[in-house]
C-alpha cells in the first residue's frame, strides 16, 4: 500500500492563479480531510469528506473548494491564489470519521 | 472552539533519559486523542491513538495516557535516543470525530547524543 499520496510536493504560484492539489489513498478509507500548517498556528482543518459525494467545511475553508467523486481521491482547488495561502498542505484519511488518521507527505505552496 | 495546548514548546535532554510530553485540551466530550511525530520538512506519522474509553496505550518505548476529567494527556518516552528528535503533536477528535482533528502547536524535542 502506498498509503496517502500527494502531488505536487512543491508549487510556486502567482497571485490570482488557480491550481489543484491532488490527494489519493489506497486504503479504501471513507474519511478524508485537508489541513494547512502555518508557523505559529499549527495545523488547521480546511475541508473534510465522510464519503464519496459528501464534503463539508472545516475551520478555514475560504478560498478553497473540494469535491469527492471517488473514495480514493480528494482534490483541493485554489480558485484564485493569494499570498495568505502560502502554507504547507496535508491530506489525511481514516477508515471512518474518528478513527486513527494517516497523513500524506504534504505539498509546500508559495504564492507570490 | 476547542483548544489543545502543549507544554513545553521545546525540550532538550541527554540521550537515555525518560521524558514526558504534556498535552491539555478543553473539550470535555473528547472522542479520542492522537499523538503524532513530525520530522523537519516531512509529514505526520501517527504514534498512538487513545479512545475516550481508554486510559492509556503503549507502543514500544512510547506510552500515552488520557485523563478526561483533568483534560490532560501525556506521552512518555522511555530511554530516549537521538533518533527520537522531532516535533511531537497531539490532536483531539471531538463531535464524534467527523469534525476533524484539533491540533496543539507541538513540542520540539532534541535528544543530545
Interface residues (C-beta under 8 A of the other chain):
Chain A: X31 X33 X35 X40 X41 X42 X43 X44 X45 X48 X50 X56 X58 X90 X92 X96 X97 X98 X99 X100 X101 X102 X103 X104 X105 X106
Chain B: X31 X32 X34 X36 X42 X43 X44 X45 X46 X49 X89 X91 X93 X96 X97 X98 X99 X100 X101 X102 X103 X104 X105 X106
